Amino acid sequence: MPLKDVRAGQRGVGRTVFAGSKVEEFQLEILGVLENLGPRQSIILARLSGGPLANTGVMQGMSGSPVYIDGKLVGAVALSFPLSKEAIAGIRPIEDMIRVVPDSVPDRAVPDPPRTIASSPARKSFPVGDARIQEIATPVSFSGFTAATLDHFAPQLRALGMDPQQGVAGGGAGSDALGDPKQLEPGSMISVQLISGDMTVGADGTITAIDGNRIYAFGHRFLSEGSTDLPFARAEVLALLPNLQSSFKISMAKELMGSITSDRDVAVAGLTGRRASVVPVKITVGPRTYNMRLIQDRLMTPLLLQMAIFSSIDSTERNVGAQTYSVRGQIDFDGGGVSMNTVKINDVYSGDIGVSAQAAGNVASSVQFAFQSGLDTLKLKSVTLDITPLERKNQLQINDVLAPRTVHPGEEMELTIVLGGANGQETAQRVKYRVPVGVPAGTLSFTVADATATNIFEYQSAVGTPQRSPQQVLGLLNGLRSNTKAYIRIWRPEAVFNMEGRDVPDPPPSLALVLSRAQVGQAAQANTRGAKLAELDVNGMPGFIVTGTRTVQVEVKE
């Protein structure tokens, strides 16, 4: 039924699941049409009744429930009034939803711009009189995660328009086998499987319409991804939970059915019988091993991986008090279909509180950087992590650096790095460096720093440079230093320019003029970074993190 034929006072029926997988009807009365709430968008306002709706109101999980008048499909339940005493819903017109084309994921010649949680749009809401009607929150069911994980990441999930619920999922799709799409009908529940396996994350909604192997659902966006590739499963409702703020369905994912391939403003659409691309992840913490499959998504995959690592550590070990985690493993990428490319992980994290968050964030940041590069050909293939916990604080601080006051070109000099540990214990590491022949007279600086500070020095300009190939991205990630060592950066206080992530120290005057005009912001940074002559490693102790930074200056005399 086209929107122009909808009138106030018309009555109809809706279809949704209240228990199990049985699609049941509820009644509705059209209250009117809210025209042009958004750009070329109108919403039908309706009062719902029947079944449990008098107690629950409009529930999370009803998004996409189809609505019919005289047997004709009008649209989908998509919006509601927060804290409303009545089940009054906003209906998304079906003529808007079917404009979303759920074709196979295209190979985009021009990659999408990088997205972050901060830049992602929140749920839409529209003023209606003194109240506001807003898109129904997508209930996201978590199973196998600790309570601390949801508390820590809830703000980021809510910023994406999700409502995280702990322990309301009976489990995710148990296998990769695809079920019979004949089990689906308009009004059936589906669960978009963000994670499946030992940990599960499912986002629930309802199918509005089925056209051959195409399905239309939700009546609003999920993540506003545009073209995407997210596995979805048939879901069964275990119970309904009335809530003063927002009632929701408690559901359980069953067989995988296909893939959501389009996530647009007015609907999500997908194809049954299509297998989505997922990423196998294996995390071992002490004696426990967690196996799961993550979606392949620029925005969500790094966040979901971070949550999985955080929960794996949190469920196995205490999160307060002296603790150390040694994290080893690898992240495998497909670098444009040519070969497998591996980023090695070998770091130690130590402290008294929040160490699991630091470890999870640092590992996931490599995946995030790769995905935010904007290269569609760079795909994540697998993640394998082995985390060893210790109930003590294994941390070394760079306390001092000793060096001669003067040196001559061609001479070998010795640096002594003093590392301090627990209870005031100190250890000294000696490193020799031969000053190159031809180095001009003047000041030579030796900065001894931990991996974090050294990486920032090296990559602050490279990160701001557009990455032109998967090999360039992976080369940058593999160049990140392990935090189990200290690093000596030998440099001179002179301007250095950057071209495609590489330093160009002391260029000819004509080239320096061109670079300074092209890199105004970076040229200002260059004077603080200086021109690097060499870098040396300083070994710490096995299983210890090295922190801190110290700089000494040596006068080069001819």
Sequence and secondary structure as in RCSB ss.txt:
>XXXX:A:sequence
MPLKDVRAGQRGVGRTVFAGSKVEEFQLEILGVLENLGPRQSIILARLSGGPLANTGVMQGMSGSPVYIDGKLVG
AVALSFPLSKEAIAGIRPIEDMIRVVPDSVPDRAVPDPPRTIASSPARKSFPVGDARIQEIATPVSFSGFTAATL
DHFAPQLRALGMDPQQGVAGGGAGSDALGDPKQLEPGSMISVQLISGDMTVGADGTITAIDGNRIYAFGHRFLSE
GSTDLPFARAEVLALLPNLQSSFKISMAKELMGSITSDRDVAVAGLTGRRASVVPVKITVGPRTYNMRLIQDRLM
TPLLLQMAIFSSIDSTERNVGAQTYSVRGQIDFDGGGVSMNTVKINDVYSGDIGVSAQAAGNVASSVQFAFQSGL
DTLKLKSVTLDITPLERKNQLQINDVLAPRTVHPGEEMELTIVLGGANGQETAQRVKYRVPVGVPAGTLSFTVAD
ATATNIFEYQSAVGTPQRSPQQVLGLLNGLRSNTKAYIRIWRPEAVFNMEGRDVPDPPPSLALVLSRAQVGQAAQ
ANTRGAKLAELDVNGMPGFIVTGTRTVQVEVKE
>XXXX:A:secstr
  GGG  TT EEEEEEEEEBTEEEEEEEEEEEEEEEEETTEEEEEEEEESTTHHHH S BT TT EEEETTEEEE
EEEEE TT SS EEEEEEHHHHTTS        SS      TTTS    EEEETTEEEEE  EEEEEES  HHHH
HHHHHHHHHTTEEEEET B     SS B  GGG  TT EEEEEEEEESSEEEEEEEEEEEETTEEEESSS SS  
EEEEEEEEEEEEEEEE  SS  EEEEEEEEEEEEEEEE SS EEEEET    EEEEEEEETTEEEEEEEE  TTH
HHHHHHHHHHHHHHHHS SEEEEEEEEEEEEEEEETTS EEEEEEEEEEEEEESHHHHHHHHHHHHHHHHHTT  
TTEEEEEEEEEEEEESS  EEEEEEEE  SEE TT EEEEEEEEE GGG EEEEEEEEE  TT  SEEEEEEEE 
HHHHHHHHHTTTTTS   SHHHHHHHHHT   TTEEEEEEEESS EEEETTEEEES  HHHHHHHHHH HHHHHH
HHHH EEEEEEEEE  TT EEE EEEEEEEE  
